Amino acid sequence: MIVQDELLELKNLGKTSVQWLHAVGVHRREQLVERGAVGIYQAVRARGFKANRVLLYALQGALMDVHWNDIDPGLKSKLLAQAEDNHSIS
């Protein structure tokens, strides 16, 4: 039985990243929007998955419907700074 997963239909997200999202309780695009790229990235890392900054950019790209590599470098820097700042506080 093939189960459709709406997350797999978003740009930048593949089987592994979607499995990581499921592991942290994200199953729908709406949840991705609510929790944001930074929060989900931190949750994935906190679960011990070996995700790197590309996942952070991929999540943001999925929200923006653009390839992660096309995200403005300034936004990438801002996202990474937020992820690192919030991670050290948590």
C-alpha positions in Angstrom: 0.0 0.0 0.0 1.4 3.3 -1.1 0.7 6.2 1.3 0.9 9.7 -0.1 2.9 12.1 2.1 2.3 15.7 1.4 5.8 16.6 2.7 7.4 14.6 -0.1 5.7 16.9 -2.5 7.4 20.0 -1.2 10.6 21.3 -2.8 13.9 20.1 -1.2 12.4 17.3 1.0 13.3 13.7 0.3 12.7 10.4 2.0 15.3 10.8 4.7 14.4 14.4 5.6 10.7 13.5 5.7 11.5 10.6 8.0 13.3 13.0 10.3 10.3 15.4 10.2 8.0 12.6 11.1 10.3 11.6 14.0 9.8 15.1 15.5 6.1 15.2 15.0 5.8 17.1 11.7 3.5 15.3 9.2 1.9 18.2 7.3 3.0 21.4 5.6 0.8 23.3 8.0 3.0 22.0 10.9 6.1 23.1 9.0 4.7 26.6 8.7 3.7 26.7 12.4 7.0 25.5 13.8 9.2 27.2 11.3 12.5 26.0 9.7 14.7 26.9 12.6 12.5 25.2 15.2 12.2 22.0 13.2 15.9 21.9 12.4 16.7 22.2 16.1 14.2 19.5 17.0 15.8 17.1 14.4 19.3 17.8 15.7 18.1 17.4 19.3 16.8 13.9 18.4 20.4 13.0 17.4 20.0 13.0 13.6 23.1 14.0 11.7 21.4 16.9 9.9 23.5 19.8 8.7 22.7 23.3 7.7 21.5 22.1 4.3 18.4 20.7 6.1 17.8 24.1 7.6 18.0 25.7 4.2 15.9 22.9 2.6 13.1 23.5 5.2 13.1 27.2 4.5 13.1 26.5 0.8 10.2 24.2 1.2 8.3 27.0 2.9 9.2 29.4 0.2 8.7 26.9 -2.7 12.3 27.5 -3.9 15.3 25.3 -4.2 17.4 25.7 -1.1 20.4 26.9 -3.1 18.4 29.8 -4.5 17.7 31.3 -1.0 19.4 34.6 -0.5 22.7 34.3 1.3 21.7 36.9 3.8 18.6 34.9 4.8 20.8 31.7 5.0 23.1 33.5 7.4 20.2 34.8 9.5 18.6 31.3 9.7 21.9 29.8 10.7 22.5 32.4 13.4 19.0 31.9 14.8 19.5 28.1 14.8 22.8 28.5 16.7 21.6 31.1 19.1 18.4 29.3 20.0 20.2 25.9 20.2 22.7 27.3 22.8 19.8 28.7 24.9 17.7 25.5 24.8 
